Amino acid sequence: MSDIGDWFRSIPFITRSWFAASIAVPFIGKLGLIDFRNLLLFPELVFSRFHIWRPITATFYFPITPNTGFLYLVNLYFLYHYSTRLETGAFDGRPADYVFMLLFNWICIVITGLLMNMQLLMIPLIMSVLYVWAQFNKDTIVSFWFGTRFKAYYLPWVILAFNFIIGGSFMNELTGNLVGHLFFFLMFKYPMDLGGRSFLSTPEFLYRFFPNRRGGVSGFGAPPSRRPAAQDPAGGGAGGRHNWGQGFRLGED
């Protein structure tokens, strides 16, 4: 048990909290400690009866049954793997910025869920994080099942198809990918690579709760420079474009 405890404590704080909640809440529903129907997102109950907890519990809850257990475990692994890589990579030492990304994605997903009557929000939020990681590491070659290898740029769409095959809804995965794309475009692509105005910035109060720090683990992709490509004296690489980070290969230490 000490090995499991050491492994759990080694997970970076934000990912560890998210990961723990995504285990605890489904098991609370599975054990019947709380009626699982109280954990789902029902728009009419949010607006008419002010069940304001439902957008939060629907983000962490996932029904664990013989038909959904494998899908749950696979996406729990995606949460751990790619959230850890982002928190210790592109957002290394900047927990407030990472929390802001999660909050922005979550708010967009909750709005979409309320409009489209989506009762479960766990997979969309995981997919949005995976999408952002793939954009930071888009030229990295990743390995998937049966030895298939391709650039990380295509990974969100491969996993969308994979989740659909093993029992996912397709709409959940698509929503996550689109929200992840929206965040990456507004936060990085448009203002930094295309020279447009910045529409998103981390609120100052988040820095008070999650101050920046130095000396963290890095090397899993880095955010692009805030300099527009036209002002880069080195030309920004081939064709004046930015280097979005090389990342790592799945399965490598």
HURAVEN-V982769 format. One record per residue. SS is DSSP state (hx for helix, st for strand, lp for the rest). Layout:
{{SS} {SS}}
//
This chain:
{{lp} {hx} {hx} {hx} {hx} {hx} {hx} {hx} {hx} {hx} {lp} {lp} {hx} {hx} {hx} {hx} {hx} {hx} {hx} {hx} {hx} {hx} {hx} {hx} {hx} {hx} {hx} {hx} {hx} {hx} {lp} {lp} {lp} {lp} {lp} {hx} {hx} {hx} {hx} {lp} {lp} {lp} {hx} {hx} {hx} {hx} {hx} {hx} {lp} {lp} {lp} {lp} {lp} {hx} {hx} {hx} {hx} {hx} {hx} {hx} {lp} {lp} {lp} {lp} {lp} {lp} {lp} {lp} {hx} {hx} {hx} {hx} {hx} {hx} {hx} {hx} {hx} {hx} {hx} {hx} {hx} {hx} {hx} {hx} {hx} {hx} {hx} {lp} {lp} {lp} {lp} {lp} {lp} {lp} {hx} {hx} {hx} {hx} {hx} {hx} {hx} {hx} {hx} {hx} {hx} {hx} {hx} {hx} {hx} {hx} {hx} {hx} {hx} {hx} {hx} {hx} {lp} {lp} {lp} {lp} {lp} {hx} {hx} {hx} {hx} {hx} {hx} {hx} {hx} {hx} {hx} {hx} {hx} {hx} {hx} {hx} {lp} {lp} {lp} {lp} {st} {st} {st} {lp} {hx} {hx} {hx} {lp} {st} {st} {st} {hx} {hx} {hx} {hx} {hx} {hx} {hx} {hx} {hx} {hx} {hx} {hx} {hx} {hx} {lp} {lp} {lp} {lp} {lp} {hx} {hx} {hx} {hx} {hx} {hx} {hx} {hx} {hx} {hx} {hx} {hx} {hx} {hx} {hx} {hx} {hx} {hx} {hx} {hx} {hx} {hx} {hx} {lp} {lp} {lp} {lp} {lp} {lp} {lp} {lp} {lp} {lp} {hx} {hx} {hx} {hx} {hx} {hx} {lp} {lp} {lp} {lp} {lp} {lp} {lp} {lp} {lp} {lp} {lp} {lp} {lp} {lp} {lp} {lp} {lp} {lp} {lp} {hx} {hx} {hx} {lp} {lp} {lp} {lp} {lp} {lp} {hx} {hx} {hx} {lp} {lp} {lp} {lp} {lp} {lp} {lp} {lp} {lp} {lp} {lp} {lp} {lp}}
//
